């Protein structure tokens, strides 16, 4: 019935899920199985719509890194996506 390829909604849900506790871009990239350009586009969209926030954190050695964290609005969307897909199983 459905295509084997992931829909944009599935990809967004995957990114939101991976970012729930905060994730580096490379973690999201590898675990979501997409290329860098695709990830850049999805993250830009999710940040623009306030589903994900980009945060800068300081490591123990004083260097900084960026992580991506799902917002409350993003968590609500993830819950809706999860409910939608479980309804069709």
Backbone torsions as a table, in degrees:
resi	resn	phi	psi	omega
1	UNK	NA	-49.3	-179.4
2	UNK	-101.6	155.6	177.4
3	UNK	-68.6	151.5	176.0
4	UNK	-72.4	-22.1	179.4
5	UNK	-74.4	147.6	178.7
6	UNK	-74.9	142.0	175.1
7	UNK	-82.2	166.9	177.1
8	UNK	-61.7	-35.2	179.0
9	UNK	-64.7	-41.6	177.7
10	UNK	-62.7	-41.9	179.6
11	UNK	-64.3	-45.3	178.4
12	UNK	-61.0	-44.0	177.7
13	UNK	-59.7	-40.7	179.0
14	UNK	-63.4	-44.9	179.2
15	UNK	-64.3	-44.2	179.0
16	UNK	-61.5	-41.0	179.4
17	UNK	-65.3	-44.5	-179.9
18	UNK	-65.1	-27.2	-175.9
19	UNK	-93.2	0.4	-175.7
20	UNK	-55.5	-41.8	-178.4
21	UNK	-102.7	6.8	-177.7
22	UNK	93.7	127.5	-178.1
23	UNK	-146.2	144.9	174.0
24	UNK	-74.0	158.1	-179.2
25	UNK	-58.5	-40.4	-179.0
26	UNK	-65.8	-36.4	176.9
27	UNK	-61.5	-47.3	179.8
28	UNK	-62.7	-43.0	-178.3
29	UNK	-56.3	-52.7	-176.0
30	UNK	-72.6	-41.2	-176.1
31	UNK	-75.4	-22.9	178.4
32	UNK	-93.9	-5.8	174.9
33	UNK	56.6	57.3	174.7
34	UNK	-140.6	169.3	-179.3
35	UNK	-87.1	167.9	-173.8
36	UNK	-59.9	-42.5	-178.8
37	UNK	-62.8	-44.1	178.0
38	UNK	-61.2	-45.8	-179.0
39	UNK	-61.8	-42.5	178.4
40	UNK	-56.3	-45.3	-179.1
41	UNK	-64.3	-45.6	179.9
42	UNK	-64.8	-44.8	179.6
43	UNK	-62.9	-41.4	178.5
44	UNK	-59.8	-44.0	178.7
45	UNK	-63.2	-48.3	-177.2
46	UNK	-65.4	-35.5	176.7
47	UNK	-69.9	-44.6	180.0
48	UNK	-59.3	-37.8	-177.9
49	UNK	-89.6	5.1	177.9
50	UNK	63.5	33.5	173.7
51	UNK	-92.4	-22.9	179.8
52	UNK	-137.7	144.0	174.4
53	UNK	-115.3	143.8	173.5
54	UNK	-95.9	123.4	-179.6
55	UNK	-119.8	146.5	175.1
56	UNK	-106.4	125.4	179.2
57	UNK	-121.5	153.4	179.9
58	UNK	-100.0	130.5	176.9
59	UNK	-77.7	170.5	-179.8
60	UNK	-60.4	-30.9	-178.5
61	UNK	-87.3	7.0	176.0
62	UNK	92.8	-7.8	176.9
63	UNK	-81.8	159.1	179.8
64	UNK	-112.3	155.9	175.0
65	UNK	-146.7	157.6	179.8
66	UNK	-100.3	138.4	172.7
67	UNK	-127.2	161.5	-179.2
68	UNK	-117.8	129.5	-174.1
69	UNK	-127.5	132.5	177.4
70	UNK	-69.8	132.5	178.8
71	UNK	-83.1	175.1	175.8
72	UNK	-60.4	-41.5	177.1
73	UNK	-61.4	-39.9	177.6
74	UNK	-66.6	-38.8	176.8
75	UNK	-63.6	-38.3	177.0
76	UNK	-64.5	-41.7	177.9
77	UNK	-64.9	-42.5	178.7
78	UNK	-60.1	-41.5	177.7
79	UNK	-62.2	-41.9	178.2
80	UNK	-64.2	-42.1	179.0
81	UNK	-63.5	-44.5	179.5
82	UNK	-61.3	-44.9	178.4
83	UNK	-62.8	-39.4	179.3
84	UNK	-61.9	-47.8	-176.9
85	UNK	-73.4	-31.9	176.6
86	UNK	-71.8	-26.5	177.4
87	UNK	-65.7	-30.6	-176.7
88	UNK	-93.5	-0.6	-179.5
89	UNK	-79.8	NA	NA
